């Protein structure tokens, strides 16, 4: 039997997963198997790829499919088709760790109660993260489970970077800036020396651009400021999320549009961002290929907000040594990278157009004072590495 770590990233309608051997070289960051169960809530499908990205499973799971049913199907597949893999632990992406969880933690009943109390801070993610943990605890009661938090990486920030100008009583209740995408930033911070050498510990801004998007300013590869705050709504324009918003807009919607908090939540999380501005799509690939002026306006706003936040983060750093693009858009949309770099030329950013079109990893001109990289992130590997430490 081969002992393995199961990595789980559960959402409302899908579960992404990966299987990593328990013992493996730190240089080998690819899973033995990976895949996704999509269509949760209805008729779902289980899709699995091997280490060579070859499809080895594509089958239906009869519905209605809950997280429990989906994970049951996955566990059965592992037993039957994985060639003798036995699970040693499971590592979960959990979006919010609040102020208490500053690093990975082994899950027990007390931890679950504390994480459930944080659901209002991340309503789009946290309940589904926890649903997968609960399901797996019932399906495999003796399996150690480890929670890895998107907020933990940002706990190195100074108090002034996390504070809102609100009454102290609210701050004491946990109303402050947290920051997210920490697992992605942790991975990028870990591989920066491979690409930047000693400059990796300098003044670096990492842009995690995808359906969810944020940016993080680092020194010594530690977070000192980030664009997301109390919730995953703040900061940049995202696929369907609004990003930074004047709180007066919320008051206007409450008082003059007579919208309920539930309606406003749906508006900000599901009807805004690229989708809301364009009225066409939340997929950057579709918008870039579309000649409609509304698609162009959505892209313009997306880029503008990135460049504006970049200036803010550089101010927090007191300079800039490197700019790193990652995430689905950051890794695969050279036009977006190019537009950001051109508008950031005042910072000393000089783009190598040919290298950028080729995907990098280094996409800056040699003469530029700022190194620019396009790097693939690997949140699953970070989770697997943390889970191994508990076995």
Residue pairs with C-beta under 8 A, 6 or more apart in sequence:
1 84
1 85
1 86
2 21
2 22
2 83
2 84
2 85
2 86
3 21
3 22
3 23
3 85
3 86
3 87
3 88
3 391
4 19
4 20
4 21
4 22
4 32
4 85
4 86
4 87
4 88
5 19
5 20
5 21
5 22
5 87
5 88
5 89
5 90
5 91
5 384
5 387
5 388
5 391
6 17
6 18
6 19
6 78
6 87
6 89
6 90
6 91
7 17
7 18
7 19
7 20
7 31
7 90
7 91
7 92
7 93
7 380
7 383
7 384
7 387
8 15
8 16
8 17
8 71
8 90
8 91
8 92
8 93
8 132
8 136
9 15
9 16
9 17
9 92
9 93
9 379
9 380
9 383
10 16
10 67
10 92
10 93
10 128
10 129
10 131
10 132
11 125
11 128
12 40
12 41
12 124
12 128
13 38
13 39
13 40
13 41
14 36
14 37
14 38
14 39
14 40
15 36
15 37
15 40
15 67
15 70
15 71
15 74
15 132
16 34
16 35
16 36
16 380
17 34
17 35
17 36
17 37
17 74
18 31
18 33
18 34
18 35
18 380
18 384
19 31
19 32
19 33
19 34
19 78
19 82
19 85
20 31
20 32
20 380
20 381
20 384
20 388
21 32
22 88
22 89
22 388
22 391
29 378
29 381
30 51
31 51
31 380
31 381
31 384
32 50
32 51
32 82
32 85
33 48
33 49
33 50
33 51
33 56
33 82
33 85
34 48
34 49
34 380
35 46
35 47
35 48
35 49
35 57
36 47
37 44
37 45
37 46
37 47
37 61
37 65
37 70
37 73
37 74
38 44
38 45
38 47
39 45
39 61
39 63
39 65
40 65
40 66
40 67
40 70
41 63
41 64
41 65
41 66
42 63
42 64
42 65
43 60
43 61
43 62
43 63
43 64
43 65
44 60
44 61
44 63
44 65
44 69
44 70
44 73
45 58
45 59
45 60
45 61
46 57
46 58
46 59
46 60
46 61
46 70
46 73
46 74
46 77
47 55
47 57
47 58
48 55
48 56
48 57
48 58
48 77
48 81
49 55
49 56
50 56
56 81
57 77
57 81
61 69
61 70
61 73
66 131
66 135
67 128
67 131
67 132
67 134
67 135
68 135
68 138
68 139
70 135
71 132
71 135
71 136
71 139
72 135
72 139
75 87
75 139
75 140
78 85
78 87
87 140
87 143
88 144
88 391
89 143
89 144
89 145
89 146
89 387
89 388
89 390
89 391
90 136
90 140
90 143
90 144
90 145
90 146
90 387
91 104
91 145
91 146
91 148
91 383
91 384
91 386
91 387
92 107
92 129
92 132
92 133
92 145
92 146
92 147
92 148
92 383
93 129
93 148
93 150
93 183
93 379
93 383
94 115
94 126
94 129
94 130
94 133
94 147
94 148
94 149
94 150
95 122
95 125
95 126
95 129
95 149
95 150
95 151
95 180
95 232
96 115
96 118
96 121
96 122
96 125
96 126
96 149
96 150
96 151
96 178
96 180
97 105
97 115
97 118
97 147
97 149
97 150
97 151
97 152
98 114
98 117
98 118
98 121
98 151
98 174
98 178
99 174
99 176
100 114
101 114
101 115
101 147
101 149
101 151
101 152
102 152
102 155
103 149
103 152
104 146
104 147
104 148
104 149
104 152
104 386
104 387
104 389
104 390
105 111
105 146
105 147
106 144
106 145
106 146
106 390
107 133
107 137
107 145
107 146
107 147
111 147
112 130
112 133
112 134
115 126
115 129
115 130
115 147
116 130
118 126
119 126
119 127
119 130
121 174
121 178
121 230
121 231
122 231
122 232
123 265
123 269
124 232
124 269
125 232
133 145
133 147
136 143
136 145
137 143
137 145
144 387
144 390
144 391
146 383
146 386
146 387
146 390
148 183
148 382
148 383
148 386
148 387
149 182
149 183
150 180
150 181
150 182
150 183
151 178
151 179
151 180
151 182
152 182
152 186
153 179
153 182
153 183
153 185
153 186
153 189
153 216
153 223
154 162
154 178
154 179
154 180
154 182
154 216
154 223
154 226
156 222
156 223
156 224
157 177
157 179
157 223
157 224
157 225
157 226
158 224
161 177
161 224
161 225
161 316
162 176
162 177
162 178
163 171
163 176
163 177
164 170
164 171
164 175
164 176
164 177
164 229
164 230
166 175
175 230
176 230
177 226
177 228
177 229
177 230
177 234
178 228
178 229
178 230
179 214
179 216
179 223
179 226
179 228
179 229
180 212
180 214
180 226
180 228
180 232
181 208
181 212
181 214
181 216
181 226
181 228
181 327
182 223
183 379
183 382
183 383
184 208
184 326
184 327
184 377
184 379
185 206
185 208
185 216
185 218
185 223
186 382
187 377
187 378
187 379
187 381
187 382
188 206
188 324
188 326
188 375
188 377
189 206
189 218
189 221
189 222
190 221
190 382
191 375
192 200
192 204
192 221
192 322
192 324
193 200
195 361
195 362
195 371
195 373
195 375
196 202
196 204
196 321
196 322
196 371
196 373
199 321
199 322
199 371
200 221
200 322
201 219
201 220
201 221
202 219
202 321
202 322
203 217
203 218
203 219
203 314
203 317
203 318
203 319
203 320
203 321
203 322
204 217
204 218
204 219
204 221
204 320
204 321
204 322
204 323
204 324
205 215
205 216
205 217
205 218
205 310
205 313
205 314
205 317
205 320
205 322
205 323
205 324
206 215
206 216
206 218
206 324
206 326
207 213
207 215
207 306
207 310
207 323
207 324
207 325
207 326
207 327
207 330
207 340
208 214
208 215
208 216
208 326
208 327
208 330
208 377
209 236
209 306
209 325
209 326
209 327
209 328
209 329
209 330
209 333
209 336
210 239
210 327
210 328
210 329
210 330
211 238
211 239
211 240
211 282
211 328
212 232
212 238
212 239
212 241
213 235
213 236
213 237
213 238
213 243
213 306
213 327
213 329
214 226
214 227
214 228
214 235
214 236
215 226
215 227
215 235
215 236
215 306
215 309
215 310
215 313
216 223
216 225
216 226
216 227
216 313
217 223
217 224
217 225
217 226
217 313
217 314
217 316
217 317
218 224
219 317
224 316
224 317
225 312
225 313
225 316
225 317
226 235
227 234
227 235
227 236
227 244
227 309
227 313
228 234
228 235
229 235
232 241
233 241
233 242
233 243
233 245
233 268
233 269
234 243
234 244
235 243
235 244
235 305
235 309
236 243
236 244
236 302
236 305
236 306
236 309
237 243
237 273
237 274
237 277
237 298
237 301
237 302
237 305
238 273
238 274
239 273
239 274
239 275
239 282
239 283
240 269
240 270
240 271
240 272
240 273
240 274
240 275
240 276
240 282
241 268
241 269
241 272
241 273
242 268
242 272
242 273
242 276
243 273
243 305
244 305
245 268
250 264
253 259
253 264
253 267
254 261
254 264
259 267
273 282
274 281
274 282
274 283
274 284
274 287
274 298
274 299
274 302
275 281
275 282
277 294
277 297
277 298
277 301
278 287
278 290
278 292
278 294
278 295
278 297
278 298
279 294
280 286
280 287
280 290
280 292
280 294
280 295
280 298
281 287
281 290
281 295
284 299
284 302
284 328
284 329
284 333
284 336
285 333
286 295
287 295
287 298
287 299
288 295
288 299
288 333
288 335
288 336
299 336
302 336
303 336
303 339
303 340
303 343
304 343
306 340
307 340
307 343
307 344
310 323
310 340
310 344
310 347
311 347
314 320
314 347
320 347
320 348
320 370
321 370
321 371
322 370
322 371
322 372
322 373
323 341
323 344
323 349
323 370
323 371
323 372
323 373
324 372
324 373
324 374
324 375
325 331
325 337
325 340
325 372
325 373
325 374
325 375
326 374
326 375
326 376
326 377
327 377
329 336
330 336
330 337
330 374
331 359
331 374
331 375
331 376
331 377
334 356
334 357
334 359
334 374
337 351
337 356
337 363
337 372
337 374
338 351
338 353
338 356
341 349
341 350
341 351
341 356
341 363
341 364
341 372
342 351
347 370
348 368
348 369
348 370
349 364
349 368
349 370
349 372
350 364
350 365
350 367
350 368
350 369
350 370
350 372
351 363
351 364
351 365
351 372
352 362
352 363
352 364
352 365
355 362
355 363
355 364
356 363
356 374
359 374
360 373
360 374
360 375
361 373
361 374
361 375
362 371
362 372
362 373
363 372
363 373
363 374
364 370
364 371
364 372
364 373
